[in-house]
Amino acid sequence: HMKAAHYITLILWAFGIVNLFEPFNGPLFYISSAIFYLLLIAHVVECFVYRDKILKSKDSPLVAFSLTLLFGVIYLGSLKDS
């Protein structure tokens, strides 16, 4: 089951993605764009930095990298250090 942090992350992603396809007006456009691109950049960097940890997870590489892109440190924190 998902925790509050998962829901918040998904809402932030949705907010940014909606803005990509149907841009908001005014300051909301810039706020949602900033949120989206910050999440995207941060999570892509996490994929590179924690590549070995992600590949050692019990999930398939596709699932593990997808979850890292979506949830970032929330997913990485759930992985066991080996």
MMTF fields as JSON, N, C-alpha, C and O atoms, coordinates in Angstrom:
{
  "mmtfVersion": "1.0.0",
  "mmtfProducer": "UNKNOWN",
  "numBonds": 327,
  "numAtoms": 328,
  "numGroups": 82,
  "numChains": 1,
  "numModels": 1,
  "chainsPerModel": [1],
  "groupsPerChain": [82],
  "chainIdList": ["A"],
  "bondAtomList": [4, 2, 8, 6, 12, 10, 16, 14, 20, 18, 24, 22, 28, 26, 32, 30, 36, 34, 40, 38, 44, 42, 48, 46, 52, 50, 56, 54, 60, 58, 64, 62, 68, 66, 72, 70, 76, 74, 80, 78, 84, 82, 88, 86, 92, 90, 96, 94, 100, 98, 104, 102, 108, 106, 112, 110, 116, 114, 120, 118, 124, 122, 128, 126, 132, 130, 136, 134, 140, 138, 144, 142, 148, 146, 152, 150, 156, 154, 160, 158, 164, 162, 168, 166, 172, 170, 176, 174, 180, 178, 184, 182, 188, 186, 192, 190, 196, 194, 200, 198, 204, 202, 208, 206, 212, 210, 216, 214, 220, 218, 224, 222, 228, 226, 232, 230, 236, 234, 240, 238, 244, 242, 248, 246, 252, 250, 256, 254, 260, 258, 264, 262, 268, 266, 272, 270, 276, 274, 280, 278, 284, 282, 288, 286, 292, 290, 296, 294, 300, 298, 304, 302, 308, 306, 312, 310, 316, 314, 320, 318, 324, 322],
  "bondOrderList": [1, 1, 1, 1, 1, 1, 1, 1, 1, 1, 1, 1, 1, 1, 1, 1, 1, 1, 1, 1, 1, 1, 1, 1, 1, 1, 1, 1, 1, 1, 1, 1, 1, 1, 1, 1, 1, 1, 1, 1, 1, 1, 1, 1, 1, 1, 1, 1, 1, 1, 1, 1, 1, 1, 1, 1, 1, 1, 1, 1, 1, 1, 1, 1, 1, 1, 1, 1, 1, 1, 1, 1, 1, 1, 1, 1, 1, 1, 1, 1, 1],
  "groupList": [{"groupName": "HIS", "atomNameList": ["N", "CA", "C", "O"], "elementList": ["N", "C", "C", "O"], "formalChargeList": [0, 0, 0, 0], "bondAtomList": [1, 0, 2, 1, 3, 2], "bondOrderList": [1, 1, 2], "singleLetterCode": "H", "chemCompType": "L-PEPTIDE LINKING"}, {"groupName": "MET", "atomNameList": ["N", "CA", "C", "O"], "elementList": ["N", "C", "C", "O"], "formalChargeList": [0, 0, 0, 0], "bondAtomList": [1, 0, 2, 1, 3, 2], "bondOrderList": [1, 1, 2], "singleLetterCode": "M", "chemCompType": "L-PEPTIDE LINKING"}, {"groupName": "LYS", "atomNameList": ["N", "CA", "C", "O"], "elementList": ["N", "C", "C", "O"], "formalChargeList": [0, 0, 0, 0], "bondAtomList": [1, 0, 2, 1, 3, 2], "bondOrderList": [1, 1, 2], "singleLetterCode": "K", "chemCompType": "L-PEPTIDE LINKING"}, {"groupName": "ALA", "atomNameList": ["N", "CA", "C", "O"], "elementList": ["N", "C", "C", "O"], "formalChargeList": [0, 0, 0, 0], "bondAtomList": [1, 0, 2, 1, 3, 2], "bondOrderList": [1, 1, 2], "singleLetterCode": "A", "chemCompType": "L-PEPTIDE LINKING"}, {"groupName": "TYR", "atomNameList": ["N", "CA", "C", "O"], "elementList": ["N", "C", "C", "O"], "formalChargeList": [0, 0, 0, 0], "bondAtomList": [1, 0, 2, 1, 3, 2], "bondOrderList": [1, 1, 2], "singleLetterCode": "Y", "chemCompType": "L-PEPTIDE LINKING"}, {"groupName": "ILE", "atomNameList": ["N", "CA", "C", "O"], "elementList": ["N", "C", "C", "O"], "formalChargeList": [0, 0, 0, 0], "bondAtomList": [1, 0, 2, 1, 3, 2], "bondOrderList": [1, 1, 2], "singleLetterCode": "I", "chemCompType": "L-PEPTIDE LINKING"}, {"groupName": "THR", "atomNameList": ["N", "CA", "C", "O"], "elementList": ["N", "C", "C", "O"], "formalChargeList": [0, 0, 0, 0], "bondAtomList": [1, 0, 2, 1, 3, 2], "bondOrderList": [1, 1, 2], "singleLetterCode": "T", "chemCompType": "L-PEPTIDE LINKING"}, {"groupName": "LEU", "atomNameList": ["N", "CA", "C", "O"], "elementList": ["N", "C", "C", "O"], "formalChargeList": [0, 0, 0, 0], "bondAtomList": [1, 0, 2, 1, 3, 2], "bondOrderList": [1, 1, 2], "singleLetterCode": "L", "chemCompType": "L-PEPTIDE LINKING"}, {"groupName": "TRP", "atomNameList": ["N", "CA", "C", "O"], "elementList": ["N", "C", "C", "O"], "formalChargeList": [0, 0, 0, 0], "bondAtomList": [1, 0, 2, 1, 3, 2], "bondOrderList": [1, 1, 2], "singleLetterCode": "W", "chemCompType": "L-PEPTIDE LINKING"}, {"groupName": "PHE", "atomNameList": ["N", "CA", "C", "O"], "elementList": ["N", "C", "C", "O"], "formalChargeList": [0, 0, 0, 0], "bondAtomList": [1, 0, 2, 1, 3, 2], "bondOrderList": [1, 1, 2], "singleLetterCode": "F", "chemCompType": "L-PEPTIDE LINKING"}, {"groupName": "GLY", "atomNameList": ["N", "CA", "C", "O"], "elementList": ["N", "C", "C", "O"], "formalChargeList": [0, 0, 0, 0], "bondAtomList": [1, 0, 2, 1, 3, 2], "bondOrderList": [1, 1, 2], "singleLetterCode": "G", "chemCompType": "PEPTIDE LINKING"}, {"groupName": "VAL", "atomNameList": ["N", "CA", "C", "O"], "elementList": ["N", "C", "C", "O"], "formalChargeList": [0, 0, 0, 0], "bondAtomList": [1, 0, 2, 1, 3, 2], "bondOrderList": [1, 1, 2], "singleLetterCode": "V", "chemCompType": "L-PEPTIDE LINKING"}, {"groupName": "ASN", "atomNameList": ["N", "CA", "C", "O"], "elementList": ["N", "C", "C", "O"], "formalChargeList": [0, 0, 0, 0], "bondAtomList": [1, 0, 2, 1, 3, 2], "bondOrderList": [1, 1, 2], "singleLetterCode": "N", "chemCompType": "L-PEPTIDE LINKING"}, {"groupName": "GLU", "atomNameList": ["N", "CA", "C", "O"], "elementList": ["N", "C", "C", "O"], "formalChargeList": [0, 0, 0, 0], "bondAtomList": [1, 0, 2, 1, 3, 2], "bondOrderList": [1, 1, 2], "singleLetterCode": "E", "chemCompType": "L-PEPTIDE LINKING"}, {"groupName": "PRO", "atomNameList": ["N", "CA", "C", "O"], "elementList": ["N", "C", "C", "O"], "formalChargeList": [0, 0, 0, 0], "bondAtomList": [1, 0, 2, 1, 3, 2], "bondOrderList": [1, 1, 2], "singleLetterCode": "P", "chemCompType": "L-PEPTIDE LINKING"}, {"groupName": "SER", "atomNameList": ["N", "CA", "C", "O"], "elementList": ["N", "C", "C", "O"], "formalChargeList": [0, 0, 0, 0], "bondAtomList": [1, 0, 2, 1, 3, 2], "bondOrderList": [1, 1, 2], "singleLetterCode": "S", "chemCompType": "L-PEPTIDE LINKING"}, {"groupName": "CYS", "atomNameList": ["N", "CA", "C", "O"], "elementList": ["N", "C", "C", "O"], "formalChargeList": [0, 0, 0, 0], "bondAtomList": [1, 0, 2, 1, 3, 2], "bondOrderList": [1, 1, 2], "singleLetterCode": "C", "chemCompType": "L-PEPTIDE LINKING"}, {"groupName": "ARG", "atomNameList": ["N", "CA", "C", "O"], "elementList": ["N", "C", "C", "O"], "formalChargeList": [0, 0, 0, 0], "bondAtomList": [1, 0, 2, 1, 3, 2], "bondOrderList": [1, 1, 2], "singleLetterCode": "R", "chemCompType": "L-PEPTIDE LINKING"}, {"groupName": "ASP", "atomNameList": ["N", "CA", "C", "O"], "elementList": ["N", "C", "C", "O"], "formalChargeList": [0, 0, 0, 0], "bondAtomList": [1, 0, 2, 1, 3, 2], "bondOrderList": [1, 1, 2], "singleLetterCode": "D", "chemCompType": "L-PEPTIDE LINKING"}],
  "groupTypeList": [0, 1, 2, 3, 3, 0, 4, 5, 6, 7, 5, 7, 8, 3, 9, 10, 5, 11, 12, 7, 9, 13, 14, 9, 12, 10, 14, 7, 9, 4, 5, 15, 15, 3, 5, 9, 4, 7, 7, 7, 5, 3, 0, 11, 11, 13, 16, 9, 11, 4, 17, 18, 2, 5, 7, 2, 15, 2, 18, 15, 14, 7, 11, 3, 9, 15, 7, 6, 7, 7, 9, 10, 11, 5, 4, 7, 10, 15, 7, 2, 18, 15],
  "groupIdList": [1, 2, 3, 4, 5, 6, 7, 8, 9, 10, 11, 12, 13, 14, 15, 16, 17, 18, 19, 20, 21, 22, 23, 24, 25, 26, 27, 28, 29, 30, 31, 32, 33, 34, 35, 36, 37, 38, 39, 40, 41, 42, 43, 44, 45, 46, 47, 48, 49, 50, 51, 52, 53, 54, 55, 56, 57, 58, 59, 60, 61, 62, 63, 64, 65, 66, 67, 68, 69, 70, 71, 72, 73, 74, 75, 76, 77, 78, 79, 80, 81, 82],
  "secStructList": [7, 7, 7, 2, 2, 2, 2, 2, 2, 2, 2, 2, 2, 2, 2, 2, 2, 2, 2, 2, 2, 1, 7, 7, 7, 6, 2, 2, 2, 2, 2, 2, 2, 2, 2, 2, 2, 2, 2, 2, 2, 2, 2, 2, 2, 2, 2, 2, 2, 6, 2, 2, 2, 2, 2, 6, 1, 1, 1, 7, 2, 2, 2, 2, 2, 2, 2, 2, 2, 2, 2, 6, 2, 2, 2, 2, 2, 2, 1, 7, 7, 7],
  "xCoordList": [0.83, 0.0, 0.871, 2.017, 0.325, 1.104, 0.946, -0.105, 2.009, 2.012, 1.772, 1.761, 1.583, 1.292, 2.376, 2.064, 3.635, 4.726, 4.597, 4.907, 4.139, 3.931, 2.842, 2.998, 1.74, 0.642, 1.067, 0.718, 1.804, 2.273, 3.168, 3.023, 4.096, 4.987, 4.192, 4.454, 3.23, 2.419, 1.61, 1.462, 1.09, 0.33, 1.239, 0.836, 2.465, 3.401, 3.756, 3.797, 4.014, 4.281, 3.083, 3.242, 1.883, 0.668, 0.49, 0.138, 0.726, 0.631, 1.553, 1.132, 2.785, 3.741, 3.396, 3.538, 2.945, 2.618, 1.389, 1.361, 0.378, -0.807, -0.39, -0.877, 0.512, 0.993, 1.711, 1.662, 2.376, 3.043, 2.043, 2.277, 0.936, -0.036, -1.106, -1.616, -1.446, -2.451, -1.929, -2.318, -1.037, -0.353, -1.311, -2.326, -0.942, -1.693, -1.399, -0.459, -2.199, -2.003, -1.272, -1.388, -0.529, 0.097, 1.17, 1.866, 1.3, 2.374, 2.282, 3.296, 1.081, 0.902, 1.687, 2.184, 1.799, 2.585, 4.041, 4.634, 4.614, 6.028, 6.271, 7.296, 5.345, 5.476, 5.421, 6.264, 4.427, 4.296, 5.439, 5.885, 5.916, 7.067, 8.308, 9.052, 8.529, 9.688, 9.616, 10.616, 8.456, 8.287, 8.597, 9.337, 8.028, 8.219, 9.689, 10.219, 10.347, 11.738, 12.693, 13.689, 12.411, 13.239, 13.111, 14.111, 11.888, 11.683, 12.394, 13.081, 12.227, 12.833, 14.356, 14.973, 14.955, 16.415, 16.928, 17.891, 16.291, 16.74, 16.668, 17.589, 15.591, 15.418, 16.314, 16.757, 16.587, 17.535, 18.932, 19.654, 19.31, 20.61, 20.678, 21.702, 19.592, 19.56, 19.768, 20.442, 19.192, 19.374, 20.846, 21.308, 21.581, 23.011, 23.811, 24.665, 23.544, 24.317, 24.094, 25.039, 22.867, 22.531, 22.32, 21.612, 22.929, 22.772, 23.046, 22.243, 24.167, 24.518, 23.489, 23.099, 23.055, 22.049, 20.739, 20.087, 20.354, 19.116, 19.212, 18.264, 20.344, 20.513, 20.553, 20.252, 20.918, 20.956, 19.594, 19.446, 18.601, 17.289, 16.619, 17.023, 15.607, 14.876, 13.975, 13.529, 13.705, 12.878, 13.701, 14.929, 13.021, 13.733, 14.322, 13.815, 15.39, 15.986, 14.985, 15.025, 14.093, 13.104, 12.193, 11.95, 11.699, 10.823, 11.589, 11.086, 12.788, 13.575, 13.91, 13.771, 14.352, 14.661, 13.391, 13.413, 12.292, 11.023, 10.558, 10.118, 10.658, 10.264, 11.181, 10.73, 12.469, 13.395, 13.044, 13.065, 12.721, 12.321, 11.041, 10.89, 10.131, 8.846, 8.931, 8.415, 9.584, 9.555, 10.895, 10.935, 11.987, 13.291, 13.717, 13.706, 14.096, 14.632, 13.613, 13.996, 12.343, 11.326, 11.523, 11.5, 11.716, 11.97, 13.357, 13.514, 14.353, 15.733, 15.848, 16.595, 15.129, 15.147, 14.555, 14.857, 13.707, 13.096, 14.01, 13.742, 15.101, 16.03, 17.001, 17.429, 17.328, 18.3, 19.705, 20.012, 20.559, 21.962, 22.659, 22.504, 23.432, 24.143, 25.602, 26.361],
  "yCoordList": [-1.192, 0.0, 1.251, 1.227, 2.316, 3.544, 4.445, 4.483, 5.159, 6.077, 7.495, 7.736, 8.42, 9.808, 10.405, 11.149, 10.088, 10.631, 10.197, 10.966, 8.967, 8.491, 9.31, 9.728, 9.533, 10.309, 11.738, 12.279, 12.348, 13.722, 13.783, 14.678, 12.834, 12.799, 12.634, 13.328, 11.725, 11.513, 12.757, 13.083, 13.449, 14.682, 15.75, 16.453, 15.873, 16.854, 16.528, 17.421, 15.244, 14.834, 15.153, 15.714, 14.794, 15.037, 16.526, 16.915, 17.348, 18.796, 19.285, 20.085, 18.822, 19.224, 18.678, 19.38, 17.432, 16.806, 17.452, 17.687, 17.738, 18.436, 19.771, 20.162, 20.471, 21.759, 21.635, 22.561, 20.507, 20.299, 20.222, 20.78, 19.527, 19.294, 20.372, 20.648, 20.975, 22.038, 23.113, 23.166, 23.982, 24.946, 25.818, 26.307, 25.986, 26.858, 28.311, 28.596, 29.22, 30.648, 31.272, 30.818, 32.309, 33.116, 32.395, 31.53, 32.765, 32.213, 30.689, 30.025, 30.15, 28.703, 27.933, 26.838, 28.505, 27.884, 27.734, 26.668, 28.804, 28.787, 27.891, 27.214, 27.888, 27.045, 25.57, 24.777, 25.209, 23.796, 23.361, 22.216, 24.25, 23.92, 23.686, 22.733, 24.548, 24.403, 23.093, 22.383, 22.77, 21.517, 20.329, 19.425, 20.333, 19.219, 19.032, 17.925, 20.114, 19.981, 19.694, 18.996, 20.218, 19.881, 18.402, 17.736, 17.893, 16.463, 15.62, 14.652, 15.988, 15.223, 15.205, 14.142, 16.361, 16.443, 15.698, 14.936, 15.918, 15.265, 13.745, 13.047, 13.234, 11.789, 11.157, 10.021, 11.871, 11.356, 11.289, 10.312, 12.316, 12.311, 11.14, 10.461, 10.897, 9.753, 8.432, 7.535, 8.312, 7.082, 6.84, 5.699, 7.908, 7.758, 7.513, 6.627, 8.286, 8.191, 6.842, 6.248, 6.361, 5.121, 3.946, 2.995, 4.013, 2.975, 1.571, 0.661, 1.393, 0.069, -0.429, -1.596, 0.449, 0.074, -0.31, -1.275, 0.441, 0.161, -1.191, -1.976, -1.466, -2.731, -3.936, -5.052, -3.732, -4.827, -5.083, -6.027, -4.251, -4.42, -5.693, -6.264, -6.133, -7.345, -7.113, -8.07, -5.84, -5.51, -5.617, -5.532, -5.803, -5.804, -4.407, -3.427, -4.317, -2.992, -1.955, -0.798, -2.355, -1.417, -0.894, 0.308, -1.789, -1.394, -0.55, 0.477, -0.968, -0.26, 1.164, 2.107, 1.323, 2.668, 3.501, 4.704, 2.887, 3.616, 4.116, 5.258, 3.254, 3.663, 4.748, 5.636, 4.68, 5.73, 7.042, 8.097, 6.987, 8.206, 8.791, 10.011, 7.94, 8.404, 8.862, 9.923, 8.063, 8.331, 8.762, 9.24, 8.602, 9.065, 8.411, 7.186, 9.247, 8.732, 7.913, 7.106, 8.1, 7.286, 5.823, 4.94, 5.572, 4.197, 3.733, 2.625, 4.574, 4.198, 3.851, 2.944, 4.549, 4.268, 2.92, 2.355, 2.4, 1.09, -0.071, -1.219, 0.231, -0.82, -1.157, -0.289, -2.414, -2.868, -2.534, -2.704, -2.062, -1.842, -3.2, -4.001, -3.436, -4.72, -4.51, -5.476],
  "zCoordList": [0.0, 0.0, 0.0, 0.451, -0.499, -0.651, 0.57, 1.209, 0.867, 1.995, 1.486, 0.279, 2.405, 2.057, 1.156, 0.227, 1.42, 0.608, -0.857, -1.767, -1.076, -2.444, -3.135, -4.282, -2.421, -2.995, -3.294, -4.344, -2.401, -2.613, -3.842, -4.675, -3.958, -5.117, -6.413, -7.395, -6.418, -7.622, -7.976, -9.154, -6.975, -7.213, -7.82, -8.746, -7.3, -7.853, -9.302, -10.148, -9.592, -10.972, -11.862, -12.945, -11.403, -12.191, -12.465, -13.579, -11.471, -11.592, -12.712, -13.548, -12.739, -13.768, -15.139, -16.139, -15.199, -16.482, -17.108, -18.316, -16.303, -16.816, -17.411, -18.472, -16.729, -17.217, -18.557, -19.366, -18.808, -20.093, -21.253, -22.325, -21.023, -22.086, -22.178, -23.264, -21.066, -21.013, -20.07, -18.903, -20.584, -19.703, -18.886, -19.38, -17.627, -16.734, -17.089, -17.832, -16.56, -16.778, -15.6, -14.462, -15.894, -14.854, -14.078, -14.609, -12.789, -11.948, -11.772, -11.558, -11.862, -11.7, -12.766, -12.503, -13.967, -15.033, -14.602, -14.763, -14.055, -13.665, -12.453, -12.373, -11.528, -10.333, -10.726, -10.304, -11.534, -11.908, -12.825, -12.746, -13.687, -14.533, -13.684, -13.913, -12.713, -11.836, -11.059, -10.95, -10.525, -9.786, -10.687, -10.299, -11.892, -12.814, -13.171, -13.074, -13.584, -14.027, -12.872, -13.061, -11.687, -10.521, -10.172, -9.904, -10.176, -9.919, -10.975, -10.647, -12.228, -13.313, -13.203, -13.282, -13.023, -12.931, -11.701, -11.789, -10.566, -9.331, -9.449, -9.027, -10.014, -10.09, -11.153, -10.986, -12.237, -13.235, -12.614, -12.815, -11.867, -11.184, -10.209, -10.125, -9.47, -8.538, -9.279, -8.772, -10.469, -11.255, -11.571, -11.548, -11.864, -12.151, -10.881, -10.846, -9.845, -8.604, -7.92, -7.402, -7.913, -7.209, -8.161, -7.831, -9.333, -10.353, -9.808, -10.01, -9.125, -8.603, -7.591, -7.62, -6.706, -5.704, -6.39, -5.991, -7.416, -8.147, -8.844, -8.807, -9.477, -10.2, -9.257, -9.681, -7.986, -7.016, -6.369, -5.593, -6.682, -6.045, -6.533, -7.547, -5.822, -6.185, -7.397, -8.031, -7.723, -8.877, -10.158, -10.126, -11.277, -12.563, -12.782, -12.238, -13.576, -13.812, -14.334, -13.915, -15.238, -15.774, -14.668, -14.572, -13.847, -12.745, -11.735, -11.278, -11.386, -10.381, -10.827, -10.048, -12.081, -12.574, -12.725, -12.467, -13.134, -13.248, -11.885, -11.752, -10.872, -9.53, -8.98, -8.257, -9.321, -8.904, -9.588, -8.954, -10.879, -11.589, -11.012, -10.945, -10.6, -10.09, -8.635, -8.286, -7.783, -6.347, -5.753, -4.62, -6.492, -6.017, -4.718, -4.593, -3.739, -2.475, -1.695, -0.848, -1.958, -1.272, -1.66, -0.803, -2.958, -3.407, -2.976, -2.464, -3.181, -2.824, -1.351, -0.986, -0.513, 0.924, 1.271, 2.322, 0.388, 0.642, 0.258, 0.614, -0.476, -0.897, 0.226, 0.986, 0.306, 1.304, 0.824, -0.356, 1.723, 1.376, 1.373, 2.295, 0.31, 0.263, -0.033, -0.111]
}
